């Protein structure tokens, strides 16, 4: 065991993370764009754009709208399909010196497994996207049905040895879905995905987004993430990857105290491409001042 | 990979108010000197707003550049209100291709804030000896001074106002000049304006370029917000554009 002068190292799923800060799915593509801004090895990891078995064109434009404290998006999982990424982006990303989490999406449990089966050797972890609100008309067929979610996890566990994180929606089924995923073989939980919102243009009297609704992310959802992660930590012993509105090292520390072992920075990157590496630097300084390591923060809100 | 993406400070030098909601802002931006090409854009970070605002500069000379700001809400009003410094990510996107030096006249057609990249382009075209026919239009007379700017760059410039309060009543796409004498065309503005210029140029066999404005978040190709449809399939305005050959756009 080597000494960790930063206090940020995390050991989870049999993997060492240089720090607990990753970049959230859908905000960082496969990393190549932001590798022009900073070396990706400064990150704990990159969570890729949602990857489906075949290419998806995504949703009608406009796909984004700003909100008072966040962002609505309706990208609709546009991606080139897993085979294209196995050829191009993933081999490159694996050489960047950071942990690679591939976000996996399918329309059916079999499609999830089809993608998962191809990723051995190309990822450290898989995040199963059970909770994208921008497909299936927002009905969340997996994240609102514990049995359906469990089937996705079980089918993926059958075809890969990679650790599986179940990405959950901040809805009323949160804890039941988490429990079902754990029983089906999930190695960890990822929370939270965005929540459906809408904006209406005053002049056209129509929704701003091409699909009407879109997923809300950004600072507005931070307290929702804190609550969901806190509840998940109370009911599950699985490691948690927490995200939702994280901008500062204090936000990250709050999610850690609620129970997140790792955190992801998402929407903040759009405002500041250097948001994640800056947060990591400030987290090291902040923890240094408190005389704490990251792992001592994790779950602190649950201890006497 | 080399790290090429940078945030540049823009320091406000002066503000020329065109109307209550429109202004031409001049900034000092030494770290961007010589880096911008017409048609490229900067993604501006305005304190207090989560999304950056993409804008294509209206000029760059040495250490200074100009932004044409049309207020679309409180964030752009904040810029016009004289915020001294903003951060600008860029240069981003692909620029307008230029004709060879000494080519025949270029036609530039703009509406509203679409004048910005075309003013920058007009200056470049004049610098390589290409004559420019510039047509700019607006709803009213508030942008007449933009047509004067085209003229001051040595363009043959015409202004159109829908209400007839300045220049010619109508739109800049009305009675387009004889295209047989034009070597290339550029159009930036509302979609119908660009479509009309694209169609006329296609009929006349004149190469034309337009710039697509789509809501975007990252500006660098990561978020996939700014999807646009082209003859080559779906593309993203931030990295594949914003400039596209007009003939390739699916209107």
Boltz contact constraints between the chains, C-beta under 6 A:
constraints:
  - contact:
      token1: [A, 28]
      token2: [B, 222]
      max_distance: 6.0
  - contact:
      token1: [A, 29]
      token2: [B, 222]
      max_distance: 6.0
  - contact:
      token1: [A, 33]
      token2: [B, 220]
      max_distance: 6.0
  - contact:
      token1: [A, 33]
      token2: [B, 221]
      max_distance: 6.0
  - contact:
      token1: [A, 33]
      token2: [B, 222]
      max_distance: 6.0
  - contact:
      token1: [A, 35]
      token2: [B, 1]
      max_distance: 6.0
  - contact:
      token1: [A, 36]
      token2: [B, 3]
      max_distance: 6.0
  - contact:
      token1: [A, 36]
      token2: [B, 4]
      max_distance: 6.0
  - contact:
      token1: [A, 36]
      token2: [B, 5]
      max_distance: 6.0
  - contact:
      token1: [A, 37]
      token2: [B, 5]
      max_distance: 6.0
  - contact:
      token1: [A, 57]
      token2: [B, 234]
      max_distance: 6.0
  - contact:
      token1: [A, 61]
      token2: [B, 227]
      max_distance: 6.0
  - contact:
      token1: [A, 62]
      token2: [B, 215]
      max_distance: 6.0
  - contact:
      token1: [A, 63]
      token2: [B, 225]
      max_distance: 6.0
  - contact:
      token1: [A, 64]
      token2: [B, 215]
      max_distance: 6.0
  - contact:
      token1: [A, 64]
      token2: [B, 217]
      max_distance: 6.0
  - contact:
      token1: [A, 64]
      token2: [B, 225]
      max_distance: 6.0
  - contact:
      token1: [A, 66]
      token2: [B, 51]
      max_distance: 6.0
  - contact:
      token1: [A, 71]
      token2: [B, 50]
      max_distance: 6.0
  - contact:
      token1: [A, 75]
      token2: [B, 224]
      max_distance: 6.0
  - contact:
      token1: [A, 78]
      token2: [B, 224]
      max_distance: 6.0
  - contact:
      token1: [A, 218]
      token2: [B, 50]
      max_distance: 6.0
  - contact:
      token1: [A, 270]
      token2: [B, 217]
      max_distance: 6.0
  - contact:
      token1: [A, 270]
      token2: [B, 218]
      max_distance: 6.0
  - contact:
      token1: [A, 271]
      token2: [B, 50]
      max_distance: 6.0
